Amino acid sequence: MKFKVSAPGKIILSGEHAVVYGYPALLSAVNKRLTITQTGAKHEVESGIPIGCGMGSSAAFAVAFSALDLVTKKQQLDLERINKEAYRIEKKIHGNPSGGDNTISTYGGYLWYRKETESLKLFKNLETSPRLRGLFIINTGKPIESTGEMVSYISSRYKTRKKYIDAIFREMEKITREFLSMTSFKELIKQNEILLEKLGVVSDQTKNVIRKIEKIGGAAKISGAGGKKENSGILIVYHSDQGKLLNFTKKNNIDISKLKLGEKGVRIE
Amino acid sequence: MEVKLINIGTPERPVMIPEEAIKLSTKEGEEWWNMLASGSAILELEDLDKLLELSKGDEV
């Protein structure tokens, strides 16, 4: 007998770095999924979620694995149970996961998250599911710095220029809140990117690509920890005229893929 | 999946993290720090300082 389940990865729309300091973050499930197929005793895992770039691949595995366990026992897809079990698996692997990745991979859609203290974490699943067209992902390449170094960099800036960095984080929080309405998406992406550049987590090389995208009428921001020397990881890109953007990326030999936000959570395939 | 977790907190207030998180340049360490930067993993700021101190020497 064959069983097949899949769970989505996620992307951080707003709040990277700031979330470490207790500011909110907005996450969205995306159209990159991990699928587990079980045929007899054999398991096969296929994943379209890039590994190690903050897109929730390990949580998607934990969620799909937990769902498969129920399906093979001919039980219903009890999302609460799946989420709980996936969190237990995530704890075994990562020690102190926030629970954000498994929650969004289980339920899909959008998730508002804020750390108050280690034991108090606020999650809010958002009902909104706008049909935003014209969103893409560009991978600027793996940053030279490790993500730990980027976190360390912000941590030392936070200590030496606390007021300034807090001011940036407060502005970022405003944008994160405005993202909830999912209007003026282009402007919010632009403003968010400006703040990330002020934080110092975007390289000149990446800024150059982003300025060119802005010049042809689009907007882009890094998603994740970034990188300041060469590459800065993943970019979320928006352009109302997809043809224009695709022409630009083709001309500049840039890999681009479509991004769908608010993807459905775990499901039987 | 076998992952070794270590306690960077105290016995009374354990703060468990994967051992690889101390090694910034490993694939597993990278994955964990990515989770931290985007809110998928969680640390109090004092524990973050402690971990950054522990991981010094593994910076590129």
HADDOCK unambig.tbl for C-alpha pairs under 7 A between the chains (distance, minus, plus):
assign (segid A and resid 12 and name CA) (segid B and resid 38 and name CA) 6.61 0.50 0.50
assign (segid A and resid 16 and name CA) (segid B and resid 37 and name CA) 5.88 0.50 0.50
assign (segid A and resid 16 and name CA) (segid B and resid 38 and name CA) 4.87 0.50 0.50
assign (segid A and resid 17 and name CA) (segid B and resid 37 and name CA) 5.00 0.50 0.50
assign (segid A and resid 17 and name CA) (segid B and resid 38 and name CA) 6.37 0.50 0.50
assign (segid A and resid 19 and name CA) (segid B and resid 38 and name CA) 6.64 0.50 0.50
assign (segid A and resid 19 and name CA) (segid B and resid 39 and name CA) 5.51 0.50 0.50
assign (segid A and resid 20 and name CA) (segid B and resid 36 and name CA) 6.89 0.50 0.50
assign (segid A and resid 20 and name CA) (segid B and resid 37 and name CA) 6.36 0.50 0.50
assign (segid A and resid 20 and name CA) (segid B and resid 39 and name CA) 6.28 0.50 0.50
assign (segid A and resid 52 and name CA) (segid B and resid 30 and name CA) 6.33 0.50 0.50
assign (segid A and resid 52 and name CA) (segid B and resid 31 and name CA) 4.33 0.50 0.50
assign (segid A and resid 52 and name CA) (segid B and resid 34 and name CA) 6.99 0.50 0.50
assign (segid A and resid 53 and name CA) (segid B and resid 31 and name CA) 6.66 0.50 0.50
assign (segid A and resid 53 and name CA) (segid B and resid 34 and name CA) 6.23 0.50 0.50
assign (segid A and resid 54 and name CA) (segid B and resid 31 and name CA) 6.89 0.50 0.50
assign (segid A and resid 54 and name CA) (segid B and resid 34 and name CA) 5.06 0.50 0.50
assign (segid A and resid 54 and name CA) (segid B and resid 35 and name CA) 5.68 0.50 0.50
assign (segid A and resid 54 and name CA) (segid B and resid 38 and name CA) 6.90 0.50 0.50
assign (segid A and resid 93 and name CA) (segid B and resid 3 and name CA) 5.59 0.50 0.50
assign (segid A and resid 93 and name CA) (segid B and resid 18 and name CA) 6.93 0.50 0.50
assign (segid A and resid 94 and name CA) (segid B and resid 17 and name CA) 6.02 0.50 0.50
assign (segid A and resid 94 and name CA) (segid B and resid 18 and name CA) 5.59 0.50 0.50
assign (segid A and resid 94 and name CA) (segid B and resid 32 and name CA) 6.86 0.50 0.50
assign (segid A and resid 95 and name CA) (segid B and resid 5 and name CA) 6.36 0.50 0.50
assign (segid A and resid 95 and name CA) (segid B and resid 16 and name CA) 4.76 0.50 0.50
assign (segid A and resid 95 and name CA) (segid B and resid 17 and name CA) 4.47 0.50 0.50
assign (segid A and resid 95 and name CA) (segid B and resid 18 and name CA) 6.01 0.50 0.50
assign (segid A and resid 96 and name CA) (segid B and resid 16 and name CA) 6.17 0.50 0.50
assign (segid A and resid 96 and name CA) (segid B and resid 17 and name CA) 6.28 0.50 0.50
assign (segid A and resid 96 and name CA) (segid B and resid 41 and name CA) 5.71 0.50 0.50
assign (segid A and resid 96 and name CA) (segid B and resid 42 and name CA) 5.90 0.50 0.50
assign (segid A and resid 97 and name CA) (segid B and resid 40 and name CA) 5.71 0.50 0.50
assign (segid A and resid 97 and name CA) (segid B and resid 41 and name CA) 4.00 0.50 0.50
assign (segid A and resid 97 and name CA) (segid B and resid 42 and name CA) 5.95 0.50 0.50
assign (segid A and resid 98 and name CA) (segid B and resid 39 and name CA) 6.75 0.50 0.50
assign (segid A and resid 98 and name CA) (segid B and resid 40 and name CA) 5.09 0.50 0.50
assign (segid A and resid 98 and name CA) (segid B and resid 41 and name CA) 4.79 0.50 0.50
assign (segid A and resid 98 and name CA) (segid B and resid 42 and name CA) 5.38 0.50 0.50
assign (segid A and resid 99 and name CA) (segid B and resid 40 and name CA) 6.62 0.50 0.50
assign (segid A and resid 100 and name CA) (segid B and resid 40 and name CA) 5.54 0.50 0.50
assign (segid A and resid 101 and name CA) (segid B and resid 40 and name CA) 5.87 0.50 0.50
assign (segid A and resid 118 and name CA) (segid B and resid 42 and name CA) 6.76 0.50 0.50
assign (segid A and resid 118 and name CA) (segid B and resid 43 and name CA) 6.58 0.50 0.50
assign (segid A and resid 118 and name CA) (segid B and resid 44 and name CA) 6.24 0.50 0.50
assign (segid A and resid 145 and name CA) (segid B and resid 60 and name CA) 6.72 0.50 0.50
assign (segid A and resid 146 and name CA) (segid B and resid 24 and name CA) 6.20 0.50 0.50
assign (segid A and resid 146 and name CA) (segid B and resid 25 and name CA) 5.99 0.50 0.50
assign (segid A and resid 146 and name CA) (segid B and resid 30 and name CA) 6.43 0.50 0.50
assign (segid A and resid 147 and name CA) (segid B and resid 30 and name CA) 5.96 0.50 0.50
assign (segid A and resid 147 and name CA) (segid B and resid 33 and name CA) 5.57 0.50 0.50
assign (segid A and resid 147 and name CA) (segid B and resid 34 and name CA) 5.84 0.50 0.50
assign (segid A and resid 148 and name CA) (segid B and resid 24 and name CA) 5.59 0.50 0.50
assign (segid A and resid 148 and name CA) (segid B and resid 30 and name CA) 6.92 0.50 0.50
assign (segid A and resid 148 and name CA) (segid B and resid 33 and name CA) 5.31 0.50 0.50
assign (segid A and resid 149 and name CA) (segid B and resid 59 and name CA) 6.65 0.50 0.50
assign (segid A and resid 151 and name CA) (segid B and resid 37 and name CA) 6.60 0.50 0.50
assign (segid A and resid 152 and name CA) (segid B and resid 52 and name CA) 6.54 0.50 0.50
assign (segid A and resid 224 and name CA) (segid B and resid 37 and name CA) 6.77 0.50 0.50
assign (segid A and resid 224 and name CA) (segid B and resid 38 and name CA) 6.02 0.50 0.50
assign (segid A and resid 225 and name CA) (segid B and resid 34 and name CA) 6.62 0.50 0.50
assign (segid A and resid 225 and name CA) (segid B and resid 37 and name CA) 5.74 0.50 0.50
